[in-house]
């Protein structure tokens, strides 16, 4: 890592994030985001959505391609979301926040930040049942991969930035979720 992972804010993005209800975030340098193959392997062996969701592996670029993709950006925003929804209300919470983050991405894109791209905090939940592949996806323009799908070591990253995070032992526990908005 060269110097600080933190970078100067972009006022337009700050404004749009606040307008959409997101106030807990940190500006970072994407080239300093830790990316590792082991994260993808955890998707392959342990995640029930592997191969079943159009935004999850193997429907995403290779880990090395993801790493190169991140290196093309100079600034990103790590957005912290806190979910205290019960398991019954989790899907609705996820869909609502995914849609809101996509509005942020679209707004800053329309305002001239053509490289804007969201890495979501959860696999795509826009459909009740995912088509499972990119060809049959019902919302291809809204489908976004997670940071984990891109091989990002989310726990390492958020700890580097001073956030507390832990593995939840009970699905009824509140949870901290994180999304990465790549800006420029």
C-alpha positions in Angstrom: 0.0 0.0 0.0 1.2 3.5 -0.9 0.4 6.0 1.8 -3.1 6.2 3.0 -6.0 4.2 1.6 -8.2 7.2 2.1 -8.8 9.7 -0.8 -10.3 13.1 -1.2 -14.1 13.2 -1.4 -16.2 14.1 -4.5 -18.8 16.6 -3.4 -21.4 15.5 -6.0 -21.2 11.9 -4.8 -21.4 12.9 -1.1 -24.6 15.0 -2.0 -26.2 12.1 -3.9 -25.4 9.6 -1.2 -27.0 11.8 1.5 -30.0 12.5 -0.7 -30.6 8.7 -0.8 -30.2 8.2 2.9 -26.6 6.9 3.0 -24.4 8.8 5.5 -21.9 6.2 6.9 -19.2 5.7 4.3 -15.5 6.2 3.6 -13.7 7.4 0.5 -10.9 5.0 -0.5 -8.4 4.1 -3.2 -9.6 1.0 -5.0 -6.1 -0.2 -5.9 -5.5 -0.7 -2.2 -8.5 -3.0 -1.8 -7.4 -6.5 -0.8 -8.3 -9.1 -3.5 -7.6 -12.8 -3.1 -8.4 -16.0 -4.8 -9.4 -17.6 -1.5 -12.5 -15.4 -1.3 -13.7 -16.8 -4.6 -13.1 -20.3 -3.4 -15.2 -19.6 -0.4 -18.0 -18.7 -2.9 -17.5 -21.9 -4.8 -17.4 -24.1 -1.7 -19.8 -22.9 1.0 -22.3 -20.5 -0.6 -25.6 -21.9 -1.6 -26.0 -19.3 -4.4 -22.8 -20.3 -6.3 -23.9 -21.0 -9.9 -27.6 -20.2 -9.0 -27.5 -16.4 -9.2 -26.8 -14.4 -12.3 -24.7 -11.9 -10.3 -22.6 -14.6 -8.5 -19.7 -16.8 -9.6 -19.2 -18.3 -12.1 -21.2 -15.6 -13.8 -18.5 -12.9 -13.0 -15.0 -12.2 -14.3 -12.0 -14.1 -13.0 -10.4 -12.8 -9.8 -7.4 -11.5 -11.7 -9.7 -9.6 -14.1 -11.6 -8.2 -11.1 -8.3 -7.0 -9.6 -7.3 -5.3 -12.9 -10.8 -3.8 -13.0 -10.4 -2.2 -9.5 -7.0 -0.8 -10.5 -8.7 1.2 -13.3 -10.3 3.4 -10.6 -8.8 6.1 -8.5 -11.7 6.6 -6.1 -14.4 4.6 -4.5 -16.8 4.8 -1.6 -17.2 2.0 0.9 -20.8 2.3 2.2 -21.8 0.9 5.6 -25.4 -0.4 6.0 -26.7 -1.6 9.3 -29.5 -4.2 9.1 -31.5 -5.0 12.2 -34.3 -6.8 10.2 -35.3 -10.2 11.2 -34.7 -13.0 8.7 -38.3 -12.7 7.6 -37.8 -9.0 6.6 -34.3 -9.4 5.3 -35.1 -9.8 1.6 -37.3 -6.7 1.5 -34.5 -4.7 3.3 -31.9 -6.0 0.8 -34.0 -5.3 -2.3 -34.9 -1.8 -1.0 -31.3 -0.9 -0.3 -30.0 -2.5 -3.5 -32.4 -0.4 -5.6 -31.5 2.8 -3.7 -27.8 2.2 -4.3 -28.5 1.6 -8.0 -30.2 5.0 -8.1 -27.1 6.5 -6.6 -25.0 4.8 -9.2 -27.3 6.0 -12.0 -27.5 9.5 -10.7 -23.8 10.1 -10.6 -23.4 8.3 -14.0 -25.9 10.8 -15.6 -24.1 13.7 -13.9 -20.9 12.8 -15.8 -19.2 10.0 -13.8 -19.3 7.5 -16.6 -17.2 4.9 -14.8 -19.6 4.6 -11.8 -20.2 1.0 -10.9 -21.6 -0.6 -7.8 -20.4 -3.8 -6.1 -23.4 -4.7 -3.9 -23.6 -5.8 -0.3 -25.6 -8.9 -1.1 -26.2 -11.2 -4.1 -28.9 -9.9 -6.5 -32.4 -10.3 -4.9 -34.5 -8.4 -7.4 -36.4 -11.5 -8.5 -38.2 -13.9 -6.1 -36.4 -16.7 -7.9 -33.2 -15.9 -9.9 -33.0 -17.2 -13.5 -29.6 -18.3 -12.5 -27.7 -17.1 -15.6 -26.9 -13.9 -17.4 -28.8 -14.8 -20.6 -32.2 -15.2 -18.8 -31.7 -12.5 -16.2 -34.9 -10.4 -16.0 -33.0 -7.3 -14.8 -29.6 -7.3 -16.6 -29.2 -3.5 -16.3 -29.7 -3.7 -12.5 -27.7 -6.9 -11.8 -24.5 -6.2 -9.8 -22.0 -8.6 -8.3 -21.0 -8.5 -4.7 -17.5 -7.5 -3.4 -17.0 -11.2 -2.5 -17.8 -12.3 -6.0 -15.0 -10.0 -7.1 -12.6 -11.6 -4.7 -12.5 -8.7 -2.3 -11.5 -9.5 1.3 -14.4 -7.6 2.8 -13.6 -8.3 6.5 -9.9 -7.3 5.9 -11.0 -4.1 4.1 -13.6 -2.9 6.6 -11.2 -3.6 9.5 -8.5 -1.5 7.7 -11.0 1.3 7.6 -11.8 1.2 11.3 -15.2 -0.6 11.2 -16.0 -3.4 13.5 -17.2 -6.6 11.9 -17.7 -10.2 13.0 -19.3 -13.4 11.8 -22.8 -13.7 13.0 -23.6 -16.8 14.9 -27.3 -16.4 14.7 -29.4 -15.3 11.7 -31.5 -13.2 14.0 -28.6 -11.0 15.0 -28.3 -7.5 13.5 -25.6 -7.3 10.8 -23.3 -4.8 9.3 -23.3 -4.9 5.5 -21.0 -3.1 3.1 -21.2 -2.0 -0.6 -18.5 -0.5 -2.7 -19.3 2.3 -5.2 -16.5 2.7 -7.7 -16.6 6.3 -8.9 -13.6 7.4 -11.0 
